[in-house]
Amino acid sequence: MPSLKGFCSLWLPQCWRIVLPALILIFSFFFLVRNFGPVEHHRKPTHDGYNQIDIGNSHTDTPTNHDRHNLTINLVLATMSRDDISWTENIDIPNLNVIRYVSDDLDADYHPPVAKKGREALIYLTYMHDFYDDLPDITFFTHADESPWHMESELNSSVTFAMSHLDLAQVQQRQYFNLRVSWENACPNWINTTKTELDTGKLEEIYMWEAFSENFGTDDVPEILAGPCCSQFAVTKEAIRRRPKSQYRTSMNWLVETHWDDYITGRIWEHFWSWLFRGEAVDCAIEWKTYCSMYHVCFDSASRNRVVSLKEEKEELKNKSGFLDRLSDMLGGYKNKKRIKEIDVILETELEKALERGQSETRRMELLSDLYTT
């Protein structure tokens, strides 16, 4: 009588009908995870080849502006004590003075009146109040992350790139400029202050009317508030002083005293900056014109269409994130993954060409007219 060594020794064919598919699934899952990693979703930082391209020395020179060396410029950073801000050393702006506010350390040289409240808005308003009588020509306000999700690929997904390429003469002319340009979840009519029903895509919307009224002391609230997110911008001293110093104290107190969630108040203030500095409820300049005028990243008509089409294709491929989608791609020789890499290379080339176009003032003028009309 044969020895009994377990279930499979007696029923080998039946056993392997169960075991073999299981092994295949386990192996496929391990292989997919290893090769694809976690799938990126909206509002997350990306780290693909296009976002980390090396433009090369011929394209990293900032726009020529002889006045740049005569300007006084502060960079105000909203940080936590754990944040690494060493990236600021790579920003190519003469005379840049970095002022780091630390939200969770009230013993820091610069800090908000209360710890971890009001997100970046309370830090920004504290600076505007405290430095009101000693402001530089231009102040930049940014978060601690050098490559946040909201720095678009047209700006190399980099705050360093954006600040280094920003035309400061244009900033002085506009007096307020939001570093992000994209209309996504922003323009042309993103926030309706009359809404009273919760929209899960913009939780702050139902609070906007009351917040606007309390911060600006008026019941004459604009119906629509719209402009690119996400509280990273450059502003002149003239724009800050357009409001009395008491305005900044009022808004600081509002952020400190409000019972609303910190997430909500931070999002609320993302929609107030244009009104605060320019008295405009809607600030929706045409995207491609703004990249060209403000950053000297100039896409012509053909390149704009090509970039839009490629980015849409890439997004569709990245959204194929289900297990069966990944398994199919693996069995098909990773066609999706290879195509995404091909798109990244093409987009990198388009960005380099856009920077080349932007180096010529004559070429920029050919592409531009009014930033707010197509």
N, C-alpha and C positions, 0 to 999 in steps of 0.2 A: 504494500500500500504506500503510495507516495506520501511524503511528509507534508504537513500543512504549514505553510509559511505566511498565511494571510489571505485576504480576500482575492487579491489579484492573481495569486498562484493558481487558484481554482477557476477564476472567471476572467482570464486575461483579456479576451476580446471585449467583453462588456465593460471591464474596468477602464480600458484605454479610451473607450468612447466618451467617458466622463473626464478622465485625467488629461488626455491630449488637448482637447479644446480649452480646458482650464489653463494649462501651461502656456498655450498660445496667447490667450488673453492676458495673462500675467506678464509674459515677455513683451507683448505689444504695448501694454500700459507703461511698463518701465522704460521701454525704448522711446515712446512718445514724450513722456515727462522729461527724460534726459535731453531729448533733442529740441523740444519746443519750449519747455519751461512754462511758467505761468503766463496766461493770456492777459494782454493789456486791455483795459477798459477806459472809458471816458473819464477825464479829470485825473489821470495818473501820469506820472512822468514816463517818457519813453527813452530808450537808449539804443536805438538802431543806428546803422551806419550814417544815414543822412543827418541825424541829429548831432553827430560827433565828428563831422567831416573836418578835415584840415584844409582850410581855404587856400593856404599858401601865402607867402610873403607879399606877392603882387596884389593880393586882395584884402589884406588885413590892415592896410593903411587907412586911417580914418579920413573922412571927407575934409578937403582943404578948407580951412576957415582960420584966417589970420587972427581973428578976434578971440579964438579959443584960449590963447595963452594969456589974455588979459582978463579973463573971467574968473570970478570967485565961485567955487562950486562945492557944495556939500553933498555927501551921500548919507542919507539916514537909513539905517538898517533896523528893521523890527526883528529881534532875535530872541531865542531862549539861550540860557547859559551853555547848553551842550552844543550849540551850532558852531560849525567851522566856517569862518568867513574869509579864509586865506585867499579865496578866488578873487577878492576885490583888488588884490595887488596886481592883477593882470588887466585891469580896466585901463584903456588908453585914453585918459582925459588929463590934461595938464592941471596941476594945482588941485587935484581932487582931495578933499578932506573928508575922511570917513568918520561918521559918528554912530557908534553902535549903542542902541537902546536894548536893554535886557529886561524882558517882561517878567521873568521869575526871580529876579535878584534886586531887591530894593536897596542893596548896598552898592550896586554898580554905579559908575560915574553918571550914566544916563539911564533913566528908568521911568516908567509911567507912575502916576500917583498911587495906584494899587496894583498888586501883582496879578498877572494872568487874567486881565479883564479887557474886554473891548477889542481883542485881537490887535491887528496892526493899526486900526483906526485910532485907538486911544494913544498909541505911541506917536503917530504922525501929528495928531492935534496937540499933544503935549509939546512936541518940538516947535510947532508953529506959534504956540503961545509963549514958550520960554525964550525963543530966539527972535521974536517978533521985531524987536528993535535992533537986531544985529544979524540980519539975514544976508546970505551971499546973493550973487546975481541969479544963480539957479540952484535949486535943491532937488536931488533925486530921492525918491522914496521907494524902497524895495523890501522884499522879504529876504530871509537868510539863504534861501536855496538858489544856487547859480543856474540850475536847469529845471525850473518848475514846469508842471504840465502845461501851463498857460502861455509859455513862450513858444510861439509857433515856429514851424520848421523854416519858414521864410526868413526868420531871424536866427537860424542855426540852433533853435531851442536853447538859447544862451543869453543870460542877462549881460554878461561881459561883452558879447558880440553886439547886442542891441545898444548898450550905453556907448561903446567905443565907436560905433558907426553913426550914432545919432547926430544930426546936423543941429548944433547948438544955436546957430543963427535963426534957424526955423523955430526952435523952442522959444527964443526971445520974442519972435514975432507973434507966435500963437499964445505964449505966456503959460499955457497949460497943455501938456501932452501925455496921454496914457501910453505906456510902452507897448502894450498889446494892441494889435490893430484889428484882429479878426472880429467879424460880426457874429460869430457863433454864440448862441445863447446871450445875445446882447442887443442887436440892432435888427430892424429899425424901430421897433416898438415893444421892447422886451417886458418892461414893468408897467402895469396899469394900476395907478394908485387908487382907483375907484373900486377895484375888485374886493369882494368880501368873502368869497369862497376859496378854500385852500386849494392851491395848485402844488402838487408834490414835486413838480419840477422847479419851482421857485417859491420855496417856503416863506421867504421874507415878504412876498408881494402884499399879503393882507395886512402887514404892519406898516407899510410904507407911508400911507397918508398921515397917520398919527405921528410917526417918527419925523417926517418932514415938517409938520406943523410945530412940533415941540422944539426941534433943533433950530428952525429959522423964524420962529415966532410969527407965523402967518397961517391963515386958513385958505389962502390963495395958493393951493397946491397944484402943480402941473399934473395933468392926467397921465401923461406918458413920460417915463424916465428911461433913457436908452443910451448906451455907450459901451465900448469894449470893457470887459472885466480886467484886471482883478486886483485893483489897488496897488499898482506899481506905475509910477509916473514921474515926470519932471515938471517943475513949476517955478516961475520967476518970483522974485521978491515983490514985484508990483502986483502980481495976482494974489499973493497971500495977503498983502496989505489993502487989497480992495475991500476986505471985510475988517471991521474993527477988532482989536485984540480981544474984546469981550466975547465975540462970537466963538472963539476957540475955547475959552473958559466955559461958556454955556454948553458946548457940545462935549467937552471933556466931562463935565458934571453929569450930563445926560447918560453917557456911557457908563459911568461909575455907579449911578443911582438906579438905572433901569432894572426891572425885575425880569426882563426878557432874556432868553438864552443867549449866551455869548456868540454862538454860531449865527443866530439871527441878526444880532446887532452888527456883527462884522460884515455880513452880507448886505445889510441895509446901507452901510456907509460906502460900499463899492459903487452904489448908484448916485451918491451925493457929490462926488468930487467935482464933476463938471459944473454943477450948479454953484458949488461953493466958490470956485475960482473964476468962472466965466459967466455965471448967471444964465446958463443954458441947460435945459432939461434933456435935450437930445444932442449927442455929439457922435455922429455916425459918418465920418469921412469915408470916401470910397477906398476900399482896402488897397488895391494895387497902386493907386495914386499915392496913398500915404506911405507905403513902403518906399516908393521912389523918392518922394519929396523929403521925407523925414530921415530915412536911413540910406538913401542912394542905392537901394536894391530895386532895380527897374526891370520889370518884365514887360515885353512888348505883347501885342495881341496874340500872336501865335504861341509864344511861350506861356502866357497865362492860361490859354485853353489847354495846352499840353499838361501843365502842372495840375490843373484842376482835375482833368481826366485821370491822370496817374494816381493822384491822391485818393480819388474815389475808388479806383480799382484796388489800390493797396488796402484801403479800409475794408472793402468787401472780402478780400482774402484773409485779413486778420480776424474778421468776424466769424470765419469758418473755424470755430474753436471747439465744436463738439467732438466727442470721442470718435464717432464714425467719420467725421470730416478729417480728423488727424490720421486715423487708420488708413483712410482712402488715399490721403496725400503720401503717406509712407509707402503704401503698395504701388503708388504711381510714380515713385522716384522723387518724391518731394517737389513736385512741380510748383505748388503754391509757394513753398519756402524759397525756391530758386527765383520765382517771378518777383517776389517781394525784394529780394536782393538786387535784381535787375532794375526794378523801379527806383530803389535807393540810389543807385549809380546815376541813373538818368536825372533824378531830382538834384543830385549833387552838381551835375554838370549845368543844369538850368540855373541854379543859384550862383555858380561862378560866372556864368554869362550875364546874369542880372547885375552882379557887382561890377562887371566890366562896363556895362551900359551906364551905370550910375556914376562912374568916374568922370564922365563928360557932362558939363553943365548944359551944353548945347543939346545933347541927346536927352537930358532930363526935361528940358523945356519942350522938346518935341512931343514927349509923352504926356506932359502934364498940362492941366488948365486949372479950373476950380476943383479943389479936393472933394467938394460935396456934390458934384454932378458928374455923371458918366460922360 
